[in-house]
C-alpha cells in the first residue's frame, strides 16, 4: 500500500468514528431530555432575546428566555406568544423537564 492510500483509509475511518460519536451525542441528548424528571426551582428571569436564523427557505425567529436558578443559568426556547409574557427580573417558581418549560409562576 502506498502512503496516500494508508492516509486515505485512516482519514475515512476517523471521519466515520467522528460521525458516529456526533450522532450518538445527539441521540443521548434527546433521550435525556425526553425522559428527564420534572424539576421545580426558585428562579429569576435574567435575560430574553430573539435570534433571526436565515436559511435557504427564509428567515426563522428563535425566542429564548434565560433564568438564573441556584447559581446556574438555564436557557429555554419558547414561543413568540410566551416570550412576550416574561419580564426581566421577574421572580417565581420555574417548573421544567429537560429543555422544556412546563410552568413559571
Secondary structure, 3 states (H helix, E strand, C coil): CCHHHHHHHHHHHHHHHHHHHHHHHHHHHHHHHHCCCEEEEEEEEEEEEEEEEEECCEEEEEEEEEEEECCEEEEEEECHHHHHHCCCCCEEEEEEECCEEEEEC
